[in-house]
């Protein structure tokens, strides 16, 4: 969306008449993970938040997808995989766990 889309037609015409006038604008944005679920299947925390080990969501607490298309917080799935005595399985569908490439 461009800056002009935030201005009314009257403001836009006034801006054309007086091009020396400055406008300020404030951008607002949001992000979400593109996952099938809204919460991690291991810790049950929302994906737009973070896992219990992290304090802030974002790059330090990314989502990881398995080949079965289930998503988990990075720290949650690493703990899960390391806690399995034999071959690790997806906590949701019990298929053999493989990280999606």
CORQUISUL-V530629 format. One record per pair of residues at least 12 apart in sequence whose ideal C-beta (glycine too) atoms are under 8 Angstrom apart, sorted by the first residue. I is the first residue (numbers start at 1). J is the second residue. D is the distance in Angstrom with one decimal. If there is no record, write none. Layout:
i = {I I}
j = {J J}
d = {D D}
//
This chain:
i = {3 3 6 7 31 32 32 33 33 33 33 35 35 35 35 36 36 36 37 37 40 40 40 40 41 41 41 41 42 42 42 42 42 42 42 43 43 45 47 47 47 50 51 51 51 51 53 54 54 61 61 61 62 64 64 64 65 65 66 66 66 66 66 66 67 67 67 67 68 68 68 68 69 70 70 70 70 72 77 81}
j = {23 25 25 23 48 47 48 47 48 63 71 47 63 65 71 69 70 71 70 71 71 72 73 76 70 72 91 92 72 73 76 77 79 80 91 73 76 73 63 71 73 73 73 74 75 76 75 73 75 73 74 75 74 77 99 100 99 100 90 95 97 98 99 100 95 98 99 100 90 92 93 95 100 90 91 92 93 91 97 97}
d = {7.2 5.7 6.2 7.3 7.9 7.5 5.6 4.5 6.8 5.1 7.2 5.5 6.0 7.8 4.1 6.7 7.7 7.1 7.8 6.8 7.6 5.2 4.9 5.5 6.4 6.2 5.4 4.8 5.6 7.3 4.0 6.8 7.7 5.7 5.7 6.5 5.1 7.2 6.0 7.1 7.7 7.1 3.8 7.7 4.8 5.3 4.6 7.9 6.8 5.8 6.5 6.7 5.3 5.3 6.5 7.9 7.6 4.1 5.4 7.7 5.7 6.3 6.5 5.8 7.7 4.3 7.4 5.2 5.1 7.5 5.3 4.8 7.3 5.5 7.8 4.6 6.5 7.5 7.7 6.1}
//
